[in-house]
Amino acid sequence: MKASLLSRVIASLLDGLFLGLLNFLITVIIVFSGDNKQKILLEAKTLGADRLPQTYSILWACVLISILLMLIYASMEIMFFRTPGKMIMGIEIRGEDGEQASLPALFMRWIFKHLGTHTYLIALLFLSHSLISLAGLAGFIMSIGCLMALGEKKQTLYDKIACTCVFVRQGPSYHERDEHTGRFENSTGNTTQTPRKSSGAVDKLIFD
């Protein structure tokens, strides 16, 4: 069964919460570690609030680390088919046919899903203002593309590009009936015969 847009949104919010807490801890450690705090205070007194090169360099480092951390965190979808947020919500990424997604498909999904973030990272490294604008546009397009999950196929724009979809993760005892073959298939891919209904005569013979 394909996951609803609501479950995917909640999973993304949970991932954002985990990442926010992690980024906050890392930022606090960087800012207040060693002589950074003293250098910032010294610059604020001697150069004024409008000229804080040490502060800017520290903040730039924090932003860069946050972006890299986010991309590494999101890459769990490539290795494990799901992030911690998706694990909590019981959903995972598969191919659009419900089979296990291939590594190239997962990588392509990761690239396009975070296309704005990738572009923004390149813009920071090369200090390009035009790339920053392009990153914003790419992020906006992919965000609007998420609304495509409201459709019948429940695929976002990057799911369509990578031929993937998010499904509800089922336990090993779960069986789903194939509409075409009439057989039941569990989450491990094994098929079982369609259960037959006993006739009334047989039931009567057994229970009488």
Secondary structure, DSSP 8 states (H G I E B T S, - for coil): -B--HHHHHHHHHHHHHHHHHHHHHHHHHHHHSTTHHHHHHHHHHHT-TT--HHHHHHHHHHHHHHHHHHHHHHTHHHHHSS-HHHHHHTEEEEETTSS---HHHHHHHHHHHTHHHHHHHHHHHHT-HHHHHHHHHHHHHHHHHGGGGGSTT---HHHHHHTEEEEE---TT-EEE-TTT--EEETTS-EE-------HHHHHHHH-
